[in-house]
Amino acid sequence: MKIRVLWVGKTQQDWVRCGIEEYASRIRRYAPLELLEAKEEKGSAAEMMRERECGRLKKFLPKQGKVVLLDEKGDDMTSRELASFIGKSRDSGTSELVFAIGGAYGFSDCFRREADRIISLSPMTFTHQMVRIFLLEQIYRGFTILNGEPYHH
């Protein structure tokens, strides 16, 4: 199963890029991984920004696979629950598992309706830059849990 992670906007800080590279290389030990960036919309009303950014994200969605959106109002999951979700997706023959991180104003209602799952990393608010690292770390952690490795204890 391939993992694809989508986000809106360029990664700006070097330390965030380093974190992304670190966890991306770790994930690639377990599964093919693709990281894709959609252009951030500037200077419009929030709803228009959401629509345009989601239109760009939609172009990166595979024809088949599961789409998981990260949203503060999504379902809470523990690391073990995320690992189980990844494992069940893989074991059920899902060809591609896509995680999407929206822009500053989140996802359009239309894009949300097309998702297979909406999850939250935390009830706290983080920058969209930092969420990239947090998500990749949790995906990596999920694979180590599935493989019974000592990273998660």
N, C-alpha and C positions, 0 to 999 in steps of 0.2 A: 504494500500500500504506500502510495506517495503522500507526503505531507506538503501542503502549499499554504504559505502564510502571506496574506495581503494586508497592506496598510496604506493610509493616505498620508502623503507628504514625505519629503526627503528626511533622512536621518541626519540631524544637524550636528550633534556633538560627537567628537572623536571617541569618548569613553563609551557612548552608547553603541557606536559602530563596533568597537572592540568586543563588547558584551554580546552583541548579535553574532559576530563571527565566531566567538568562543562556543556559544551554545548551538549554533548552526552546525559547526564541525562535529560536535558531540552527537547531535541528532542523526547526522548522516551515517553514523556507525550502525544505526538501526533501520533507517528508511531513507529513500530519496527525499530530498527537501528542496523546495523552490521558494524563494522570497521575492515578492513582487510589490512594487510601489506605484500607487496611483497619484496623479498630480493633485495637489491641494488647491481648492477653490479659494479665491481671495475676493473680498470686497462686495459680496452680495448679501442678500437677506439669508438668514439661517436656513430656511426651507429650501431655497434655491441652491444653496451651497451643498446641502445634504443630497438633493436630487442629482446634481452634477457629479459629485464625488462618487455616489453609489452607481451612477451610470458608468463611470470609469472602472470601478471595482468589478462591476458585472461582466465587463469584457474579459476579465481574468478567470472567471468561473468555468470549470470544466463542464462538459455536457453531462457527465455522470459523476457521482461522488456525493459526499455529505458536506454541507456548509454550516459552519459554526461561527456565529457572530459574538464578539465580546462587547458587552454592554453592562453598565452599572446596574441596570434593572433586570439583568439576566439571572438564571438559576445559579445558586451558590453550589460549588463543588469542592470537595476536598481533593488533595493530590491523588489519593487512592481512587476516588470516583472518576477523576479525569483519566487516570491510567486504565481503569476498567472500560470507560467509554472508548478510548483509543483501541484497546484490545478487542472489544466486541465489534468495533467498526472493521478492524483488520480481519478478524476471524469470520465475519459475515460476508467477506468478499468485496467490501468497499474498495474501489480502485484508487480513490483520492479523497483525503480528508483535508478540507479547506478551512482555515481559521482566518477571520477578517477583523481588522481593527479599523474602526471608522475615524473620521476626522473630528475636529473640535466640536461639531454639533451632532455627532453620531450618525445613525443610519436613517434613511428615508423609510416611511411605513411600508412602501412597496418592497423594498429590499429586505426588510425584517420579515415580511410574510413569506418570502421565498427561502428563508433559512430553515435548516433542519433542526437547529438547536441554537438557543441564545444563552450564553453563560456570563457570569461575572467573576472576575479574578478577586475582587474584594469590595466591600462596601465603601472603602476609602476611594478618594479621587487621586489618580496619578496622571502624570503627563503622558501624552500619546507616545512620546519617545521612550519613556521608561517601560511602558506596558509591553513594548516589543521584546525587551529583554526578559521581563517577567513571564510572558507567554512562552517564549522559547525555552526558558529554564524549566517551566512546568511540563512542557512536552517532553523534554529530555528526562526529567524526573519520572514521568509516566512510563517511559520505555525502561528505565532502570527498575522500576517497581515490577513491571511485567516480566522482566528477566531475572528477578530475584537478586539483584545486585545491591551492594551495601550503601549506595549513595543516599537512599531514603531510609532514615532510621528515626 
